[in-house]
Amino acid sequence: MLHSNTSLLVAENMTTIIQDTAEKIRNLQIRGARNVTIAAVEALQIHATQTKAKNRNQFLTELKETQAIFVAARETEPLMCNALCNIISQIKNTPNQNLDILREAVIINASRFLKDLENTREQTAENGATRIQEGTLVFTHCYSSTVTRLLIKAKEQGKNFQVICTETRPAFQGRITAKELLKGGIDTTFIVDSAAHTYIKDADLVVVGADAITSEGNVINKIGTANIAVLAHETHKPFYVVSELLKFDPKTLSGEYKKIEHRTSKEVWSEAPPELTVRNPAFDVTQCHYIHGLICEEGIIAPQTIVERVRKRYPWVF
């Protein structure tokens, strides 16, 4: 009887960890595509260590259920989706029936993916830092851990430059960017979103992150990114997107576009008049012809070549 209660407690703890992590992702307590991916993968590892599945089929079912919970928490994060798909697919392709071996395989494959992800970020930052020169004025929007790593990498190389970052309403992700850049010793100016046109004219280039990339090379990112891309185009400023190739969404090959998440109106105005309609889209789409280059682990590439590049480096995505 004691063993049964202990098993139930472990199962409940496992479910709580998964649900709590998913809720933090949904409520933006965990921000940035890489951070979301890392949290989901680590939760999957915990699942593997705590599962009480009795056989291989039950274990695979639990893994798929965990995957579904995270996808529902943030459908617009193909990096996370691709990561979970990769790890679980490797387990599905393993004929071994021994649960201990399967659990260990999840832990090993997840750890390998996270290590590769970190190496990819460093390579991307190294590639992007070449665009930052002494005295450069960089304009950025929202928060991307890969973008901030790129800028800090350039600072570590001894370059002195300035960054203008937007507040990024309504969740103010720009505050995270500003704090990380200041911590990295970078001269940073913080502006309201509506001042983008005023300040972008002084910038030398624009650097933003990405939540997803379509098969055409269009980029889905935080709301306001498309506006800034148009401003960069009109003021003749190079507009770069910094992204791991695994933010490519293979579903867009068949014409399926990512659904734009609409978040609660209370983020915009918590005490709005009840008869007022408030819209709060979280993302928008930047067309590829506004993008000067996609900075990734392969170098700086044309966004229209995304399918070719992903197929070459990550054939399992397809």
Secondary structure, 3 states (H helix, E strand, C coil): CHHHHHHHHHHHHHHHHHHHHHHHHHCCCCCCHHHHHHHHHHHHHHHHHHCCCCCHHHHHHHHHHHHHHHHHHCCCCHHHHHHHHHHHHHHHCCCCCCHHHHHHHHHHHHHHHHHHHHHHHHHHHHHHHCCCCCCCEEEECCCCHHHHHHHHHHHHCCCCCEEEEECCCCCCCHHHHHHHHHHCCCEEEEECHHHHHHHHCCCCEEEECCCEECCCCCEEEECCHHHHHHHHHHCCCCEEEECCHHHECHHHHHCCCCCCCECCHHHCCCCCCCCCCCCCECEEEECHHHCCEEEECCEEECHHHHHHHHHHHCHHHC
